[in-house]
Amino acid sequence: MPESTENKAMSSAAKQLSNRRLPPLSATGSSGNKSGGSHGRSTPPGGGGTSIPTLSDSISTEQVTSYLDENPDFLENYVLSNVKQDQLERWVIRGAHKITNHRETNGLDNEVSSGDKTNSLSNWKFCVHSDKKKMLQELTREIHRHPNKPQVLSELTNCVASAISADGFNLYLVDECGNDIYYFKPNSNNTKSSSVCTRKIGPGSTLAAYVAYTKQTVCVDDVLGDERFPEGVAVGGGIAKSVLAQPIIESSGSVVGVVELYRTIQGKSFAAEDEEIVSRYIVWATVAVYYAEMYHTMTKQRKLNDFLLAVTRSVFQDIVSMDTVIMKIMNFAQRLTNADRASLFLVDYKTNELYARIFDVGDGQGLQKVDGTVHKEIRFPMDKGIAGHVASTGETTNILDAYKDDRFNRDVDRQTGYTTKTILCMPIYIRGCIIGVVQMVNKLNGVFTKSDEEAFETFAVYCGLALHHAKLYDKIRRSEQKNKVALEVLSYHARCSEEEVTECINMQTPEKIPGLTTFEFSPWSVEDTRKPVYVLYMFKDLFKTISTKRHEERFDLEYLMRFTLTVRKNYRNVPYHNWIHAFSVAHSMYTLIKSTNNTFTPLESLSLFVACLCHDLDHRGKTNSFMVKSDTPLAAIYSTSTMEHHHFNQTVTILQHEGHNIFNHLTSQEYKEVLGNIKKFILATDLALFFGNKARLKELADKKEFVWNKEEHRSMLAAHCMTAADLCSMYKPWQLTEKLAKIIMEEFWLQGDEEKEQGIEPIAMMDRDKADQLPQSQVGFIVGICLPCYELLANILPETHPMVMGASSNLKKWKELAEKQGAEKETQSEA
């Protein structure tokens, strides 16, 4: 570090010794003891040693003054023994009015002198109470004028130096990191970088650095030559001899600074009383610093509290939606840090991505949805970019130049056309979990500071609460919609009656049902009263394949009866998607399972059968598209696969009824696995998901990479089997297929009629006025969906080839009808 004018005084002990000033010779004296200060002091009366000179009768004032100057101990002992306290106090008060404090610095800022005529706080002497009160008042006013730690410590150090008659003092402050100590110069900008002396805290350098390291008071008669601090006094070492240094320690135990007091070679060494006085003053200093810091903190906190109160009022009084809360948070974040832009990215732990629907795109219109719709989002992986780093680590990140930081993700700038320079990015927590990241961009008046970080850390708590309450609000709204659906369902459905259970028990379940496992079997030919019995037969057969600890506890027959009868009761009386359809789909899956030599695990087989039986529970005879367009409560709860999610929830509701849990003898892990499979398989019946699943499965089959031991492969195949079973009417004998096609079309036409009433133009398949197009629509449906489904299934499970044969045969019949209709139309047009 280059030496400045003041820094030249900070050198080795040898240099300090060469720079010392020698004491002046005594000008007066009567006994040959001519040294001043603490050297050659006479023994007071009553003591041994040097005798007191005998005075003549005629003594001048000058002689008395000279005698007392050369024998201070005699004067001290006489005053303490013979002068009354009230007289002594009068003398002190009279002297305090005469004393002024003018510094003769001799090139040093902090050398104390009795000639200073200013009203400095250094007038605070160790005097009577009235004088202390006055000085306390002055000190209090000074703290109010300069309510910051360095100024308060500087004034207090000045007072301490005056109280113990030090020739000079130095104040050192510890930096924010607690690693370095630097010299504080009064009336400077009080920063570490501008200090003329900075040292690492520890032994082997200066006295102040050593005291900050040990946190112990050090008092030495001669500061030079001590190996603990070979550099001695950093500032003023050229004239300092006796030094008293004390650390300033906060209540937390951390050192905030060091007070260094010194006397020159003319002065006495510091005594124990001096150390005690300094200690008491330092205690008061820590209290003063504490309240000065408290004042500063409270002023700052009051402003922040006013800001947070405005945030709370604005956000919590108007929670309409998550997007509204996000926009308000971003607006307040901009105001708090004076940022040009603000972004809030929420964490999607399912995909390990960050996403934002609300973003300031930099077009001058402020915060808005990225493309004006709720469907478009900005998304990127959690391990990418500054926001991704903060979301992954939870660390606050303050970047001065974004494009020089390798973590910066330029994709967002490319998408929005904005240029990022400075960034302050912080996580938002709820219950210890990071739910989002707020990123402030481009501070308008420089760079983001530590103060910005601290203020926003508090603000982030309110952000988390606001987002949490917004989520709760959304959940409440969804719950209200669910309640509406539940009331609607309860008003229509009920559990099976005890009479129905008794009637089913009285029906004997046959030991064997001929032809049940053939693909040509017609479930529609089974009497309605016998269908539950057939279901129980298939249930019992599938449960037998599940091993349990107790052989007789595979299932509870009465539970199976109740579950089956309640499922039947929860199907609505719609033309096609009713209990009969559920029974036929469950039978088709049972046939597939029994015909393919149990390629699925027992639990998977049971899950597939239950999923087929329940896959259309509470179906209203309407498509998902119609439910969404009509703004039904179900569509408000489930934005995708609306009816399929509802079918699964109805399944869970039935299982939760008393006496209906058919899986009560499974372990908790098995129960969890079965429920997970049932949900996955029911959702697979949504034809919107069929095509993507089919493409992945076909790729595996074409490359001969399908492996039965892989759960993921079996899961894809099981989902494909659900679609095949759901379309079972398409491979049945022609007479049955044709009859069922007309039934399902009637359900479609009813929906089309409602759409027309709502002013919506139905598609051709739903339009009753285009009923003559049935053969053509069936040809398209079989060619586009059914045959590809069955052919892929037969490729993996050759035993299912009858499905392909049946669908192909029916396709031929529909083509013949379509050609016949086409020929008739041509004849009519010619006529």
Secondary structure as UniProt FT lines:
FT   HELIX           6..9
FT   HELIX           13..19
FT   TURN            37..40
FT   TURN            45..46
FT   HELIX           61..70
FT   HELIX           72..82
FT   HELIX           85..98
FT   STRAND          101..102
FT   TURN            106..107
FT   TURN            109..110
FT   TURN            114..115
FT   STRAND          116..118
FT   HELIX           121..123
FT   HELIX           129..145
FT   HELIX           149..163
FT   TURN            164..165
FT   STRAND          168..174
FT   TURN            176..177
FT   STRAND          180..183
FT   TURN            186..187
FT   TURN            193..194
FT   STRAND          198..200
FT   HELIX           207..214
FT   STRAND          218..220
FT   TURN            224..225
FT   TURN            227..228
FT   TURN            230..231
FT   TURN            237..239
FT   STRAND          240..249
FT   TURN            251..252
FT   STRAND          255..264
FT   TURN            265..266
FT   HELIX           272..316
FT   HELIX           322..337
FT   STRAND          339..348
FT   TURN            349..352
FT   STRAND          353..356
FT   STRAND          358..360
FT   STRAND          367..369
FT   STRAND          378..381
FT   TURN            382..383
FT   HELIX           385..393
FT   STRAND          397..399
FT   HELIX           402..404
FT   TURN            406..407
FT   HELIX           411..416
FT   STRAND          423..430
FT   TURN            431..432
FT   STRAND          433..443
FT   TURN            444..445
FT   HELIX           450..492
FT   HELIX           498..506
FT   TURN            514..517
FT   TURN            519..520
FT   HELIX           523..525
FT   TURN            528..530
FT   HELIX           531..543
FT   TURN            544..545
FT   HELIX           551..553
FT   HELIX           557..569
FT   HELIX           579..595
FT   TURN            596..597
FT   HELIX           602..614
FT   TURN            615..618
FT   HELIX           624..629
FT   TURN            630..631
FT   HELIX           633..637
FT   HELIX           642..656
FT   TURN            658..659
FT   TURN            662..665
FT   HELIX           668..683
FT   TURN            684..685
FT   HELIX           687..702
FT   TURN            703..704
FT   TURN            708..709
FT   HELIX           711..726
FT   HELIX           728..730
FT   HELIX           734..757
FT   TURN            758..759
FT   HELIX           764..766
FT   HELIX           768..773
FT   HELIX           774..781
FT   HELIX           782..786
FT   HELIX           787..796
FT   HELIX           798..800
FT   HELIX           801..830
//
